[in-house]
């Protein structure tokens, strides 16, 4: 049973650590980015070394005091928000931000878990290398959180999720032992893969403190285009056409709905948009190539062939790097437009590519049967990950829909299950979706997960209630 962090326990914890390791909660800290939940913490522990993390975990484990790892605070599924139960020790790695080494010949960078994603990208760039993980929150999210949630982002189509970008990790297990798995090896076939067990576990099986991450050669030339398509089905056909023209040169293939562009016009009218009249559907395609290939020629060929096939009606190919960045600014600002409008319910889902064209309109039909709502469907079409978010009708507020909010989520997630998809594509499970995991998860998988949790964390101190819902018994 989890015990509260008493003043006596906090005094013992403080005495075992360097001065200044424990601090008070800052204003705005531990708040859900969508504004629905407030977290709690008895203290914020900010260790500077893996040994200090080990000390904190050992003491918490002995006293059965829970720990909630805290990264950049950008998670959307309450993985970092403990809003009920005894107040935990929030464990922030904000002091563990070092780049421990960059190895260009190996295409590897070793970073501590508190390192900001953008800083890791910059450190790689300084060595003429690319760390391809790219998220809208990359200026504040941290590597430990990226790995703990197996973050996806914009370049999964080409480079994979965070899991595919990690070679080794250093971590502190729930009993306080340090796992020295920080290897820079592509091949290490020596038993159970604890690295991949801890990646995506959302801090429920231990605390990741550092990681060896894969780098890639930087593409010599990049190009981007926004192309208007008549439907998601046409967008998927265009993706197949693009893969035939550009192959692995496609870094991203993003679906954008007219609803999302309308939201941006309503909430941020000064933001530059490529089309005066918002198309119902468009795609943003980004290429990165080396050698003799010309990405702008590839995009021009794609436009011509797509136009002839009836897949593209209009479009804009970026004429400069600045215009390419404008395209990406537009895409990456869509979530902010959503936030300002205020969603009834937001969904991070993945669907098999061949079923997406049927899923999108079927979902809209079922949701409109619940009430007067708007759907903004956008996201990483190239890897099947859609953000399928439901909003109030124009002129109404989301508070008016509170009585159907859970039903909206159930309709979307039930349909996702019907289409053999996943209710969580890249955001994780956290506490927000732990009941969904029980409803839609494979029973054998859930049983194995609970057994692993019980074996590694018998006292249940690591991020309790995240991923696996706490049981009344």
N, C-alpha and C positions, 0 to 999 in steps of 0.2 A: 504493500500500500504506500502511495506517495504521501510524504509528510510535508508540512509547511516549512519554509525556510525561516526558522525562529531567529530572533536577535542573537541568541547564543551561538547558533550555527553560523550566522553571518560574521560574527566576531572571530570564530575559529578560521573561517575561510579567509578573512582579511589578514589574519596573523600569519597564515601560511604563504602569502603572496607578497610580491614587492609592493611598496606603497604606491597608491594610485591605480591599482589594478581594478578595484571596484569603484563604480561611480553611480550617480543617480540617473534616472531616466531623463532624457532630454525632451523638450517640447516637440510634439509631433511624432516622437518615436513610438514604435509598436502600434501604429495605426494602419488599418487596412487601406491600401491605395484607393479602393473604391468607396471608402467612407462609410461602410456598414458596421465595422467592428473595431473595438478598442482592446488591445492586448494588455497584459499585466506582467509585472516582474518584481520580485523582491529586491533585486539588485541587477545591475549590468556589469558583468565581469568582462574585462578587456585584457586578456593575456597577451604577452609579447613573444612567447616562445612555445614550442610544442610541449616542453616540459611543464610550463605553467598551465597549459590546457590539461595535461595529465593530472596535475595536482588538483585542479578544480573538479575534474570528473571523478577522481578517486574519493574525494571528500563528499561530494554529492551522492555518489553511489553508496557509500558507507552509511549516510544519514537518510537515504531514500528521498532525497530532494531532487525534483525534476530539473532538467536542463532543456532549454529551447535555444538552439543555435540561431544566431541572428546575422544575416549577411547584409545586403544593401537595402533590405526592407521593401523590395519591389515585387515580391511574390503575390500572386492574385488568388491563391487558394487557401490562405490562412496557415501555411506551413510555419510561419514565424510569429503567428498570433495565438497565444494561449489566453483565451478570453473567459475561461471558467476554471474551477478547481483551485487547488493551492497555488499561490503565486510562485513561479519557477525562478531559477537563476537564468537570466538571458545571457548567452555566451556570444559576445561579439568579437570577431577577429579583425577589428578595425586597425589594430596595431601590427598585425602580421601581413604586411603589404610588400615584402621584399621580392624582387626578381632575383632568385638565387643563382641563376645562370642561364645563358643563352648559348646554344651549341649549333651554329649555322650549318656546319658540315653534317650534323646528325638530323637537322630540321627538328630541333627540340628546344623548348623553353621550360624552365622550372620556376614556378611562381608559388608564393604562399597564398593561402586560401582567401586572405583578406584583400588581395590585389584587385583593384578595379579592372573590369574587363577592358576598358579603353586603354588603360595603362599597359596591359599585356599586349594589346594590338600595337601600341606605339613602340614598345621594346622590340617586338618582332620586326617592325618596319625599319627600325634603326639598323638592323642587320640584313636589310633587303629580303625579309621573309614576311610571310602572311600568316597570321593566326585568324582563321576565317569565321570563328563564332561571332555573329553580329546580331544584336538585339536592339530594340528601341530604347532600352534602359541601360545601354552599355556604358554610359557615363557615370553610373552609380551602382550598378549591380556588381557583385564580387564573384571571383572564380569559385570559391567554395559553394556558394549558392547555385551557381551555374551547374556545377557537377552534381550537387545534391538533388537537384530537380531534373537532371539530364536535359538541360535547356536546348531548345531547337533554334528558332530564329530564321534569318533570311537566306542562309546559304546551305541549308540541309540538303537540298536537291543535289548539290555537288560534293559537299564535304562531310555530311552526316551531322548527327546530334553531338552534344558534348561528350557522350560516351565514346564515340568514334574518334574523338580528338584527344583522348587521354591515354597515356602509356602506363603511368604508375601514379600512386598516391601515397602520401603519408597521412596517417589518421590516428586518432585516439579512440580506442574501443570503450564500451560502456563500463568496463571495470577499471579503466585508467591506463591499461597497457597501450604502449605506442606501437602501431603497425608500421614497420619500416619497409614500405612497398614502393618507395620513390625511385623506381628503376626506369631507365631510358631505353628499354628494349622493345623491339617489335615482336620478338618471340621469347616467351618465358612460360613453358608448359610444365609447371611444377605444382600441380594440384588445384584445389579449389581457387577460383578467381575472386578473391576478396575485393579487389579493385572494383569490378563490375557489380559486386553485391552492394558496396557502399555508394556507388554512383546511382543516383535515382532513388535512394532510400530516404531522402529528405530529413536527414539528421536523426532518424529513428534507430540506427544501428551503430552510430559513432559520429565523430566530428572530423571531417576532412580538414587537414591543416596545411597541406601543400600538394602540388600536382606537377607531374612531368607531362607537358602538352605538345602535341604534334604541330609543326610548322610546315609551310608549303612555299615553293617558289612564288614570287609575286608575278601575276600576269603582266606581260609587257604592254598590252593594250587592252583597254576596256571600252565598252559602249553600252548604251541602253536605249530602249524605245518604249513608248506607251502606244499600244495598238487597240483600236476599238473593235470589239467582236460582238456578234449578234446574241451570243448566249454562252453560258458555261460549257455547253457541249462543243461549241465551236472553239472555245479557248483550249479545251483538251485536245482537239484535233490539231490546233495550231502548235501546241506543245510537241506533239509527235512530229510535226513538220519541222519545227525548230531543232529537235534532237537529230533529225537526219541531216540538217544543214550545219549545225554547230557542234554536235556531239557533246563531249564533256566540257565544252567551253561555256555552257549555260550555267551561270552561278545562281540565278534566281529566276523564278517565273511566278509572278504574283497576280492574283485576281483582285480587281477593284470594282466595287458596285457603284452605281450612280447614287444610291442612298448615302454611301459614305462621303461622296463628293458634295452632296447636298448638305450634309452635316457640317462639313468644313466651311462651306459658303455661309451657312447660318451662324456658326460660332467664331470663325476666323476669316472674315471677308477679305482681309488684306493678303491672305496666302495666295501665291501665284498658282493658277491651275492651267493646264495645257489646252483645255477646250472650253469655249464660252458656254456651249450647251452641254450639259453633263451627259455622257453616254450611259446607257443602262448598265453596260458591262465593258470593261477594258482590262488589258493585262500589261503589267510592267515586266519586261524581260531584260535581264542584265547578262552581258557576256564578258568573259575575261580570257584572253588567248595570248599565246606566245608564238615565236617563229614567224613564218611568212603569212599567217592568217590575218585577215583584215576584218575585225568585228563589225565595223560599219557596213562593209559590203555584205556580210552575212545577214545583217538586219534588213538591208535593202532587198536582198534576195527573198528573205522571209516575207517581207511585206508584199512583194510582187506575187509570189506564189500563193500567199494567203489570200490576196485580193482576187486572183484568178479563180481560186477554189471557193470563194464566197465566205471565207472565214474572217476576213478583215475588211472593214469599210473605210477606215481612215486611220491616221496615226501620226506620231511625231518621233523622229530619231534624233537623239541628243546630238547637237553640233559642237559641243564642248564638254569638258569635265564639269564645268560649273552647271550646265544645263542637266547633265546626268545627275548631279547632286540635288538639283531642284526636283527632279523626278522622285528621288528617294526621300527627300524631305516631305513631299506630298504623301507618299505611302506611309512613312513612319509617323506622320501627324494624325493619321486616321484614328488611332486609339485615343488621342487627346480630344478630338472632335466628339467621339463617342462619350467620353467621360463628361464633357460639358453638356451634352444633351441629356445624359443620365439614363442608363439602361434599366429595363425591368429585370432582365436576366442575361448574362453573358456566357457563352459556351465555346470552349476550346476543344474542337473535335477533329477526328481524322476519319476519312471514308476511303474505301478502295477507289482508285481513280476511275474505274469503269462505271461506278455507281453514283458519282458526284452529280452528273447532269440530271439524274432522276431525283436525287435526294433534295437538292436545293428547292425546287418548286413544291415538292410534296410537303416539306417542312413548313413553307410559307402558308400553304393551304390549311394545314392542321393548326397552325398558330392563329391564323385569322379567324378560325372557328371559335377561338377562346375569347376574342375581343378585337377592338380596333387597335392594331399594333403595326409597327414598321420593323422590317428585318434588314439589318446591314450585314451582308455576307461578304467577307473578304478574307484574304490570307494567302498562305503558301501553297498555291494550287499544284505546283510541281511535285510536292511530296504528299499531297492529299490532306493537308492540314488547313481547315477552315475555322475562322472566327465567325460564329453564327450567332449574332447578338440581336436581342429583341428590345425594341424601344416603344415608348408611348406614341400615340398619334400626335401629329403636329398640334401644338397649343395645349397639350396636356402634360402632366407631371407624372413621374414614375410612382410617386406615392399613391396615386389613384389606382394603381394596379397591384398593390401589395397583396390583395386577396387571391390573385392568380399567379403570383411570382413562382411559387414552388411547382405549380401545375405547368407553367411554361417550361421550366427546366425538365420536368418529367416527360413532357411531349417530345422535346428535342432529343433527350437521351434515350428514350424508348425507340425513337425512329433510328437513331444512330445504331442501337443494338440490332434492329431489324435489318439494317444495311451492312452488318458485319464490321462496324467501325469501332472507334474508341471514344469514350466520353472525355478523355484527357489526352491530348496529343502532345503538348509541350509544356504545360503549366504545372503538371504534377497533380497529386491528390490532396495533400494537406489535410486540413480539418473540414474544409468546405465540401469535399467530394468523398469523404470516407464512407458515407452511407451509400453513395453511388457504387463504390467499389464492392460493397457487400451485395448490392442488388444485381450488378451486371458482371461481377468478377467470376472467374472459373472457380468452383469450389475446391478443386485440388490445389490450385495455385494459392488460394486464400489460406488453406490449411498449412501448406508449406511455409508461407510467409509468417504465419503466427508461430510455427515451430521455430523458425530461424530467430524471430524476435525474442521468444522465450529463452532460447539457448544463449544468445549473445547478451541480452539485456534482461536477466531474470527479475530484477527489481523494477523494471519498467520506467527508468528515469529519463530515457532519451526521447525527447519531444513527444510525450504521451498524448495520444489522441490524434496525432498526425498519421496519415495513411491508413493505419488500422484503428478503427473506432474503439474507444474504451468500452469494455463490457461491464454491465452492472454487477456481475458476479466477481 
